[in-house]
Amino acid sequence: MKNINHFITVDLGASSGRVMLISIGNNIHQQEVYRFKNQPISEGDFLVWDFEFILNHIKAGIKQAFELEPNITSIGIDTWGCDYGYIDQSGKLIRNPICYRDTRTEGIDSFTKYYFSQSDLYKSTGIQHLRFNTIYQIACDLKYDKHLLE
């Protein structure tokens, strides 16, 4: 009998999410087991990710993958990489994560330039200057929604 390991991968993109079942033995086999539309929504003044919707679909996809293959070695999740959510002391999400496509970070350079330059940031992190990078989103929170950080 072949030694085969099974993995679940979840990929969250800007327009869809998908759950894949990956089997690795003598060969690598991948199977898409679940896909869902993933679009940011308007919430107040922001463009946000509907976290509950996304989480429910991830759970449905993982459940479907386990129904196909109950012996899963591990699960990996790949997301947008720059968006985030704040969790309160009881573990509750304070607000839906704001989408990197939201325009709230336009002009934030005028605020952040007092703390760091783009060249210093690049030297420290190696990331290019993009207005939606996490550091600029957090700078917006510090400037406009400081109560979130309490």
Solvent accessible surface area in square Angstrom, and as a share of the most:
residue,aa,sasa,rsa
1,M,245,1.09
2,K,121,0.51
3,N,128,0.65
4,I,71,0.36
5,N,63,0.32
6,H,29,0.13
7,F,52,0.22
8,I,0,0.00
9,T,50,0.29
10,V,1,0.01
11,D,49,0.25
12,L,11,0.05
13,G,25,0.24
14,A,23,0.18
15,S,64,0.41
16,S,31,0.20
17,G,0,0.00
18,R,82,0.30
19,V,0,0.00
20,M,18,0.08
21,L,12,0.06
22,I,25,0.13
23,S,19,0.12
24,I,67,0.34
25,G,30,0.29
26,N,123,0.63
27,N,118,0.61
28,I,127,0.64
29,H,109,0.49
30,Q,119,0.53
31,Q,74,0.33
32,E,75,0.34
33,V,14,0.08
34,Y,48,0.18
35,R,126,0.46
36,F,12,0.05
37,K,144,0.61
38,N,1,0.01
39,Q,78,0.35
40,P,21,0.13
41,I,69,0.35
42,S,94,0.60
43,E,72,0.32
44,G,80,0.77
45,D,137,0.71
46,F,61,0.25
47,L,50,0.25
48,V,3,0.02
49,W,0,0.00
50,D,41,0.21
51,F,82,0.34
52,E,121,0.54
53,F,81,0.34
54,I,4,0.02
55,L,64,0.32
56,N,79,0.41
57,H,46,0.21
58,I,15,0.08
59,K,117,0.50
60,A,40,0.31
61,G,0,0.00
62,I,35,0.18
63,K,131,0.55
64,Q,71,0.32
65,A,0,0.00
66,F,78,0.33
67,E,121,0.54
68,L,94,0.47
69,E,30,0.14
70,P,92,0.58
71,N,110,0.57
72,I,32,0.16
73,T,80,0.47
74,S,56,0.36
75,I,76,0.39
76,G,36,0.34
77,I,99,0.50
78,D,88,0.46
79,T,61,0.36
80,W,58,0.20
81,G,68,0.65
82,C,18,0.11
83,D,23,0.12
84,Y,49,0.18
85,G,35,0.33
86,Y,34,0.13
87,I,116,0.59
88,D,54,0.28
89,Q,192,0.85
90,S,98,0.63
91,G,52,0.50
92,K,138,0.58
93,L,45,0.23
94,I,78,0.40
95,R,48,0.18
96,N,29,0.15
97,P,11,0.07
98,I,5,0.02
99,C,2,0.01
100,Y,47,0.18
101,R,111,0.40
102,D,13,0.07
103,T,85,0.50
104,R,42,0.15
105,T,3,0.02
106,E,107,0.48
107,G,58,0.55
108,I,6,0.03
109,D,51,0.26
110,S,64,0.41
111,F,45,0.19
112,T,5,0.03
113,K,125,0.53
114,Y,169,0.64
115,Y,154,0.59
116,F,50,0.21
117,S,48,0.31
118,Q,87,0.39
119,S,65,0.42
120,D,74,0.38
121,L,18,0.09
122,Y,125,0.48
123,K,159,0.68
124,S,94,0.61
125,T,74,0.43
126,G,49,0.48
127,I,77,0.39
128,Q,111,0.49
129,H,69,0.31
130,L,62,0.31
131,R,75,0.27
132,F,60,0.25
133,N,15,0.08
134,T,46,0.27
135,I,60,0.31
136,Y,1,0.00
137,Q,4,0.02
138,I,65,0.33
139,A,7,0.05
140,C,2,0.01
141,D,0,0.00
142,L,74,0.37
143,K,90,0.38
144,Y,141,0.54
145,D,29,0.15
146,K,129,0.55
147,H,116,0.52
148,L,15,0.08
149,L,73,0.36
150,E,175,0.78
